[in-house]
Amino acid sequence: MTDSTGTDNVSRQQIALTNLRTSRETILFERRMQIDWVWMARGCGVTFKVIGDALGVTEGAVRAMLARDQ
């Protein structure tokens, strides 16, 4: 079956799945970059509380993030 643009449902599904995979890869990359920046901030003496405030999370969440990364 095709829609008004001439794209069949299988093609639309493939496009959606490709975009989901790309989105996941982007999220994982951004997560890695965020962790790297947190480590850098800690190395510069920024407190867990200040980092948490910048990220919109608690101090404990920042500590947990870095603990998981070790």
Number of C-alpha atoms within 10 A of each C-alpha: 7 11 9 6 6 8 11 12 12 11 11 13 11 11 12 12 12 12 12 12 12 12 12 12 12 12 12 12 11 12 12 13 12 14 15 14 13 22 15 12 15 15 10 9 9 13 15 19 16 16 20 17 13 10 14 11 14 16 17 12 16 22 16 11 14 15 9 8 11 5
